[in-house]
Amino acid sequence: MYPEAGGADLPPAGGGGYFPEPDWKSRIAYNLEGLIPLILILIIAFFLAVKFNIVSSSTPFVGPIANVFGVGSSPVKLLIIGKSSPEVIDVLNKNPDLVVYRMKSPHELERNPKEQISQYDVVMLDQSQEADKAISRRLGDALNSWVKGGGNLVTVMDSGIRRTGLGGQVAFDVVGWQGTIGDVVPVSCDRVGEGQLACENKIIVRGKLTRQIESHAIMSGIEVAPPQEGAFFLLETFDVTPTGTEVAYVSEARGIDSFPGIVEKKMVVGKSVYFNYNPGITQTILENTLKYMRKAI
């Protein structure tokens, strides 16, 4: 006779066999270990969505979560390299809840420039009030790698178009951002005449700033500035060539000429914006730019 299937392994009748109780603690720990990677992915996705403006701190349910993690709840930390216009400083001083800033000369950033600029959310390279438009190779390389690594750079007019050489003297064989900071500045300094470069040829324009991209956050609520009929700015500008996306342009009052106004270039994670005029004369646009460029809003 054949024994019943599995009969040899059955415990004796009467309950004499041993069945181990389930280890609930082990099961819970196992399940939690499986959830941890998913939670981390969700947190990273949230921060990336905030960073790339897919959602903002004003989006329903996002604000409270952002505040818990400290996202968008503190002022923008801004470093100004050079010397900004009184109008820019006035806008910054009016907005202590939006921005806290510090101004340093390029010379002060010679020691560990990458480490120094990495402490800030936004760096503004603004030598518009200075005759010296030079930065060192070390600082230029630091700005380039910082932007490509996720930093946010604002370049104003002809700032940073020259490079300091040996002994701190200006190297006259380098003119333009391609030679000083690399490809992160979204305009180029092309030749506009015999022996003349666009970024060294300042032009005085009576004109308006007109929105080019309707949905861009920098121009939010602004179609043209100044908005009044017959009102114009007296601007200093340059006939540079955009290599990024033109956000706004300067139109001359007579309607004959136009020039790039605001140009942007997005890296994989960082952003770079160029102002072809004094950004302090358009207060709301400057405020919008700081909000747009901060690492978490």
C-alpha positions in Angstrom: 0.0 0.0 0.0 1.1 3.5 -0.7 1.0 6.0 2.2 -1.4 9.0 1.7 0.3 11.9 0.0 2.2 14.0 2.5 1.1 11.7 5.4 4.7 11.2 6.6 5.1 14.9 7.1 1.8 15.6 9.0 2.0 16.2 12.7 0.5 13.7 15.0 -3.2 13.9 15.8 -4.1 15.7 19.0 -2.2 18.9 18.1 1.3 17.8 19.1 2.9 19.5 16.1 4.6 23.0 16.2 3.5 25.8 13.9 5.7 29.0 14.4 3.7 32.3 14.9 4.1 34.9 12.1 6.8 37.4 12.7 4.8 40.6 12.3 7.7 42.9 13.2 9.9 41.4 10.5 7.2 41.8 8.0 6.6 45.5 8.9 10.3 46.2 8.7 10.5 44.5 5.4 7.7 46.5 4.0 9.2 49.8 5.3 12.5 49.0 3.6 10.6 48.6 0.4 8.9 52.0 0.8 12.0 54.0 1.6 13.3 54.2 -2.0 9.8 55.2 -3.2 9.5 57.9 -0.6 13.0 59.3 -1.6 11.9 59.3 -5.2 8.8 61.3 -4.4 10.7 63.8 -2.3 13.3 64.3 -5.1 10.5 64.6 -7.7 8.7 67.3 -5.5 11.9 69.4 -5.2 12.6 69.1 -9.0 9.0 70.1 -9.8 9.3 73.2 -7.6 12.8 74.0 -9.0 11.6 73.9 -12.6 8.5 75.8 -11.9 6.2 72.9 -12.7 4.6 73.7 -9.3 5.2 76.6 -7.0 4.8 77.5 -3.4 1.4 79.0 -4.3 0.1 75.8 -5.8 -2.6 74.2 -3.6 -1.2 71.7 -1.1 2.4 72.6 -2.2 2.8 75.7 0.0 2.4 73.8 3.4 4.7 71.0 2.2 7.2 73.5 0.9 7.2 75.3 4.3 7.9 72.1 6.1 11.0 71.5 4.0 12.0 75.2 4.0 11.3 75.5 0.3 10.5 79.0 -0.8 10.0 80.3 2.7 13.2 82.4 3.0 14.5 85.3 1.0 16.7 84.8 -2.1 20.4 84.9 -1.2 22.0 87.2 -3.8 25.7 87.9 -4.5 26.5 91.0 -6.6 29.9 90.8 -8.2 30.9 94.4 -9.0 28.8 97.5 -8.4 25.2 97.8 -9.3 23.3 100.9 -10.2 21.5 103.0 -7.5 18.2 101.9 -9.0 19.0 98.2 -8.6 20.1 98.8 -5.0 16.9 100.7 -4.3 14.8 97.8 -5.6 16.7 95.3 -3.4 16.4 97.5 -0.3 12.7 97.7 -0.8 12.3 94.0 -0.8 13.9 92.5 2.4 11.3 89.7 2.4 12.3 88.7 -1.1 16.1 89.1 -1.2 19.1 89.5 1.0 22.2 90.6 -0.8 25.9 91.1 -0.5 28.2 93.0 -2.9 31.8 91.9 -3.5 34.5 92.9 -6.0 36.0 90.3 -8.4 39.2 90.6 -6.4 37.5 89.5 -3.2 36.4 86.3 -4.9 39.9 85.2 -6.0 40.3 82.9 -3.1 38.1 79.8 -3.5 35.6 81.5 -5.9 33.5 78.4 -6.4 33.1 77.8 -2.7 32.2 81.4 -2.1 29.5 81.7 -4.8 28.0 78.3 -3.9 26.7 79.9 -0.7 24.2 82.0 -2.8 21.0 81.2 -4.7 21.6 83.8 -7.4 24.8 85.6 -8.5 24.5 89.0 -10.4 27.6 89.9 -12.4 27.1 93.7 -12.5 30.0 96.0 -13.3 27.8 98.6 -15.0 28.9 101.3 -12.6 32.6 100.5 -13.0 35.1 101.2 -15.7 36.8 97.9 -15.2 34.8 95.1 -16.8 37.4 92.3 -16.1 37.2 89.1 -14.1 39.9 86.5 -13.6 40.0 83.2 -15.4 39.5 81.5 -12.1 36.3 83.3 -11.3 35.0 82.9 -14.9 35.6 79.1 -14.8 33.9 79.0 -11.3 30.8 80.8 -12.6 30.6 78.5 -15.7 30.8 75.3 -13.7 28.5 76.7 -11.0 25.7 77.6 -13.4 26.0 74.2 -15.2 25.8 72.5 -11.8 22.5 74.3 -10.9 23.4 77.9 -10.1 21.5 81.0 -11.3 23.4 83.8 -13.0 22.3 87.3 -14.0 24.7 89.3 -16.2 24.1 93.0 -16.7 25.1 94.8 -19.9 28.9 94.7 -20.6 29.9 93.2 -17.2 32.6 90.5 -17.4 33.7 91.0 -21.0 37.4 91.3 -20.1 39.8 89.0 -18.4 42.6 89.9 -16.0 46.0 88.5 -16.9 49.3 88.2 -15.1 49.8 90.7 -12.3 46.1 91.7 -12.5 46.5 93.5 -15.8 43.8 93.3 -18.4 44.5 90.7 -21.1 43.6 92.7 -24.2 43.5 89.5 -26.4 40.2 88.4 -24.7 37.0 90.3 -25.3 33.5 88.9 -24.8 31.8 86.4 -22.5 32.8 83.3 -24.5 36.5 84.0 -23.6 35.8 84.9 -19.9 32.9 82.8 -18.7 32.2 80.4 -21.5 28.9 79.6 -23.1 26.6 80.2 -20.1 26.0 83.9 -20.9 23.1 83.8 -23.4 24.5 86.5 -25.8 27.7 86.9 -27.9 29.9 89.9 -28.5 30.1 89.9 -32.3 32.0 92.4 -34.5 29.7 95.2 -35.6 32.2 97.3 -37.6 35.8 97.6 -38.5 37.7 97.2 -35.2 34.5 97.4 -33.2 32.9 94.8 -31.0 29.2 94.9 -30.0 29.8 94.6 -26.3 32.2 97.6 -26.3 29.9 99.8 -28.4 27.4 101.4 -26.0 24.3 102.8 -27.6 21.9 105.4 -26.1 18.4 104.5 -26.9 15.1 106.2 -26.3 12.7 103.3 -26.3 10.4 100.7 -24.6 10.9 97.2 -23.3 8.4 94.9 -25.0 7.5 91.3 -24.0 8.6 88.7 -26.5 7.4 85.6 -24.7 3.9 86.1 -23.3 3.9 83.3 -20.7 7.4 83.9 -19.3 7.5 84.5 -15.5 10.0 87.3 -15.8 7.5 89.4 -17.8 4.4 88.3 -15.7 1.8 91.0 -15.9 3.9 93.2 -18.2 3.4 93.6 -21.9 5.4 96.8 -22.4 7.3 99.1 -20.2 6.7 101.9 -19.6 3.0 101.2 -20.4 1.9 104.8 -21.0 1.4 106.0 -24.5 4.2 108.3 -25.5 6.4 107.4 -22.5 9.9 106.0 -23.1 13.0 105.0 -21.2 16.4 106.5 -21.9 18.5 103.4 -22.0 22.1 102.4 -22.4 22.2 99.2 -24.4 24.4 97.1 -26.7 23.8 95.5 -30.1 24.7 92.0 -28.8 23.6 88.8 -30.5 21.3 86.4 -28.5 22.4 82.9 -28.2 19.6 81.9 -25.9 15.9 82.7 -25.7 14.9 86.3 -26.1 12.4 87.1 -23.3 12.0 90.8 -24.1 13.4 93.3 -26.6 14.2 97.1 -26.6 12.3 98.9 -29.4 13.6 102.4 -30.3 11.0 105.2 -30.1 11.0 105.9 -33.9 10.4 102.2 -34.6 13.6 102.0 -36.7 15.9 99.8 -34.5 15.5 97.1 -31.9 17.9 95.4 -29.6 17.8 92.4 -27.3 16.4 93.4 -23.9 16.3 90.3 -21.7 17.8 86.9 -22.9 17.7 83.6 -21.1 19.6 80.3 -21.4 18.5 77.2 -19.4 21.1 74.6 -18.6 20.1 71.1 -17.5 19.6 72.4 -14.0 20.9 76.0 -13.9 19.6 79.2 -15.4 21.4 82.3 -16.9 19.7 85.6 -17.7 21.2 88.6 -19.4 19.9 92.2 -19.1 20.9 94.5 -21.9 19.9 97.6 -19.9 19.9 98.7 -16.3 17.4 96.3 -14.6 16.8 98.7 -11.8 14.6 100.9 -13.9 12.0 98.1 -14.3 11.3 97.3 -10.6 8.7 94.6 -11.2 10.7 92.8 -13.8 13.7 92.7 -11.5 11.6 91.3 -8.7 10.0 88.7 -11.0 13.5 87.7 -12.1 14.7 87.1 -8.6 11.6 85.0 -7.9 12.0 83.1 -11.1 15.7 82.4 -10.6 15.8 81.4 -7.0 16.6 77.7 -6.5 13.2 76.9 -4.8 10.1 78.9 -5.2 
